Amino acid sequence: MSDTPSQERGESFDSPQSYKIHVASKYLDLTTQKFDTARLPNDFGQPEGEEWADGTPKRVIEELIDHWQERFDWRKQEAQLNRLPNFRVPIEVDGFGTLRIHFLWRRSLRPDAIPVIMVHGWPGSFWEFSKMIEPLANPPDMGMPAFNVVVPSLPGYAFSDGPKKPGFGAKKMAEAMDKLMKKLGYEHYVAQGGDWGCLICRFLALQYPQNVRAIHVNFLHVKPPTLFSHPVKCLKLSLAMASNGRFPGAYTPEEVAGWKRTKKFYTEEIGYQAIHGTKPMTLAYGLTDSPVGLLAWMREKMHSWTDNYPWTNDEVLTWFMLYWTPGPHQGTRLYKEASREIEEGTSKWSNVPMGFSSFVKEIVMPPSDWASMLHPLKFYRKHNSGGHFAAWEKPQELTNDVRDFFKGIVGKDKVLQLQIQQQHSVTGSNGTTGVTVSMCTPAGATNGV
């Protein structure tokens, strides 16, 4: 299922073309067949309150299999995906040739719209941002900033081509994203991301600081301070941990609790990352061939990384399909490819302004002032609910944060103001920024993915 007809037949185009998502019926039939013949493990029956201690419970998987077989309507979900403005465009990535990148592109009706690229991670996708796109593009109040919203599928994820050889890490992801924005006519723009999107936004800022005017993240991946790198913060942390947050001037009890949560995650919840980052190919055989295996692998994170979000079976299976259809290997492989870049990505300074939104059940919760070890921190907002998938769990809260931070940035950034003015001069009534857009469906798109 990883080699779909649209990938085999190829497409010949250079400008963005509208893209229709259509999973071939034979793949749906094969998936059903695999669910029908799945062999499930024995369940050890953890006590109440500990049902997820070993991973995804058997009863959860059985319910999802039943839902797929009896009630799930992929064509209905597919229609929802296609209501969004889907496009694909070829992007040349140095050393990796041309990749067809899938993206959502909602151009605002407002001529003063800010170009923003929103970057997902694993096990999320472009769909993760779907609740935010229209409110950002066309807000209800003229006093709110509007955005030209670009939401790509990272190379190798969903409906974007993946690299065919090793070496494509977060830096190459950032290169592809910057080239995508330029191809769409946005020489200067802002960026937002969580999970891998945070690190990719960081590399956008590090590699293309003249283009990326500011970044906003809802996940902070930062190397802890040391006595040599940031002695004051290191001392604050030591005193706070020793006093459980009661030492005056050190980190608060709440910040100590967040750091303890972080340490617990890296001690007890990191097994998936070790496998992704060392032997992704071995894992790929199981996840590529077994829908039950992939579903269980993803569902556990969708449970443990959220703040009691009430996932519906339709939601879970739609998220699953966005990995199952193209094959999940490229998504998990990023952990290995980017492993050698983590040191730089979590410690190197950038002058590009940063905004940071913290959600209480995020998997990693360092003290907020650690963000200032990476960027000038111009915006911080703490939320008492929400988890790792904030764009899906708390779209209104994250939308408000994105608006508030970037509105302040535009007010002070003359380069970005000029970009918006130039955009205004060539923008038509539909918000098109002068880029030629073909509204035909790419070859093969209706026969595969």
Stockholm file with secondary structure:
# STOCKHOLM 1.0

chainA/1-449         MSDTPSQERGESFDSPQSYKIHVASKYLDLTTQKFDTARLPNDFGQPEGEEWADGTPKRVIEELIDHWQERFDWRKQEAQLNRLPNFRVPIEVDGFGTLRIHFLWRRSLRPDAIPVIMVHGWPGSFWEFSKMIEPLANPPDMGMPAFNVVVPSLPGYAFSDGPKKPGFGAKKMAEAMDKLMKKLGYEHYVAQGGDWGCLICRFLALQYPQNVRAIHVNFLHVKPPTLFSHPVKCLKLSLAMASNGRFPGAYTPEEVAGWKRTKKFYTEEIGYQAIHGTKPMTLAYGLTDSPVGLLAWMREKMHSWTDNYPWTNDEVLTWFMLYWTPGPHQGTRLYKEASREIEEGTSKWSNVPMGFSSFVKEIVMPPSDWASMLHPLKFYRKHNSGGHFAAWEKPQELTNDVRDFFKGIVGKDKVLQLQIQQQHSVTGSNGTTGVTVSMCTPAGATNGV
#=GR chainA/1-449 SS CCSCHHHHHCCCCSSCEECCCCCCHHHHHHHHHHHHTCCCCCCCCCCTTCTTTTSSCHHHHHHHHHHHHHTCCHHHHHHHHHTSCEEEEEEEETTTEEEEEEEEEECCSSTTCEEEEEECCSSCCGGGGHHHHHHHHSCSSTTSCCEEEEEECCTTSTTSCCCSSSCCCHHHHHHHHHHHHHHTTCSSEEEEESTHHHHHHHHHHHHCTTTEEEEEESSCCCCCCCTTTCHHHHHHHHHHHHHTTCSTTSCCHHHHHHHHHHHHHHHHSCHHHHHHHHCHHHHHHHHHHCHHHHHHHHHHHHHHTSSSCCCCHHHHHHHHHHHHTTCSHHHHHHHHHTGGGHHHHTTCCCCSCEEEEEEEECSCCCCGGGGGGTSCEEEEEEEEEEESCHHHHSHHHHHHHHHHHHHHHHHHCHHHHHHHHHHHHHCCTTCCCSCCCBCSCCTTTTTCC
#=GC SS_cons         CCSCHHHHHCCCCSSCEECCCCCCHHHHHHHHHHHHTCCCCCCCCCCTTCTTTTSSCHHHHHHHHHHHHHTCCHHHHHHHHHTSCEEEEEEEETTTEEEEEEEEEECCSSTTCEEEEEECCSSCCGGGGHHHHHHHHSCSSTTSCCEEEEEECCTTSTTSCCCSSSCCCHHHHHHHHHHHHHHTTCSSEEEEESTHHHHHHHHHHHHCTTTEEEEEESSCCCCCCCTTTCHHHHHHHHHHHHHTTCSTTSCCHHHHHHHHHHHHHHHHSCHHHHHHHHCHHHHHHHHHHCHHHHHHHHHHHHHHTSSSCCCCHHHHHHHHHHHHTTCSHHHHHHHHHTGGGHHHHTTCCCCSCEEEEEEEECSCCCCGGGGGGTSCEEEEEEEEEEESCHHHHSHHHHHHHHHHHHHHHHHHCHHHHHHHHHHHHHCCTTCCCSCCCBCSCCTTTTTCC
//
